[in-house]
Amino acid sequence: MHALALFGHGGPEQLRYVNDLATPEPGPGEVRVRVVATGVNHVDLVVRRGYPGVTMPFPHVPGGDVAGFVDAVGSGVSGWRVGDRVVSHPMVSCGTCGLCLRGDALLCVRWQYLGLHRWGGYAEYVVVPSANLVALPATVGFEQAAALPVAGLTAYHALHTVGELQEGETFFLWGGAGALGTFAVQLARRRGARVIATASSEARMADLARLGCDLVLDRRHDDVAARVAAFAPEGVDVALDFVGPATFATSHAMLRKGGRLLLCGMITGRETTFSIHMTYLKHASIRGLYLGTHAELEALVGLVASGDIVPEIGAALPLAEAVEAHEMLERSAVAGKIVLAV
Ligand SMILES: [Zn+2]
C-alpha cells in the first residue's frame, strides 16, 4: 500500500512517501478501512519529533484522523459491511482495565492512539477495531469527516463535557482560527456562549469574525488580558488553552472566580508554573483532556450532517504532500483544518 511514513524522529524530511508497505490484515473484531482522507494535527508534529515516553519501530505511519470505506472485515465483526462509509474514533481502548469496565473507555490505562501507538491514517489502508467506527451519512464528505476525530472531537468534549460551558457564559480561546479553534468557536456559539478568540493575522481575525466571535483579538499587538478584562470585568467562565507555557499564566489570570481552565495541548512546551494561591482564592478548576468519547463523535457527526456545525477546511493536499502540510500547520498558514487526500 502507499503511505506517508516516518523513517525516524526529526524534521519534516523524516516523512517519506512510499508505495511498498504491507497492506495490514484485520484480525478478529477488526476492520480494514480504505482511507480516503486523513487530517494533519499538532500531535503529528510531536510524534514526528518524538513523543515523550513512547518508542516506535520505523517505518511508522502517523495520523489520528481516518475517514473512508470499510474495505475488509475480520472474524466476529457484525454490523459493518465492505463499502460502508465510516469515520474512526482515534483511540483504541483495552476493554478490560478498571476504567474501561466502568464505562470510561476514553480513560483506558492501556489506551492506544492511532498514528502513535499503532499505525494511523497517513496510508492507503488502516486496521481499527470495529468498535471504533462511526457511520458517515452521505451528507458528510470525507474531507469534512477527516476534520472530526481529533480536532472536532476534542473541541466537542472540551466544551460540552469537561468545560460544561453554559448559555450566557463567556468562553475564551487562543488560536481560534485553527482546526480545533474553528470547531470550538462554532460549538460555543451554538451553546449560546459569548466567544472571545485570538488570531495572529488580519486574515485569520476576519475568519473569526465570520464564525461569529463576539470579540476578536490580535495576539501580536493587543494587550489580550486588558481587552478581555474590559469585555468581561469579572473574568471569563471558561478558557481553553492548547498553546502551553506561552499563554498559561494569562489564561489562568483571565478566569473569573469559579472559572474553568481547559488544557488540551502543549504547542509551546510541556511544563509551566502557576500560582497555587490564586488557584484556591479563585476556586479555579484546571481540567485536562484529550479527544472525546465514541458517543460524542457520533453526536458531532450528527451536527455536521444536519449542517449545525460546518468543518472549516483550510487546505486539502494529496498525501504525498504531507511534508508541505506539516510546514503549513507549523506556520499557521490557513484557517481551519488541513486535510490530506489519500
Ligand atoms: Zn482499558
Residues whose N, C-alpha, C, O or C-beta is under 5 A from the ligand:
A	BS01	ZN	S93 C94 G95 T96 C97 C100 C108 V109 R110
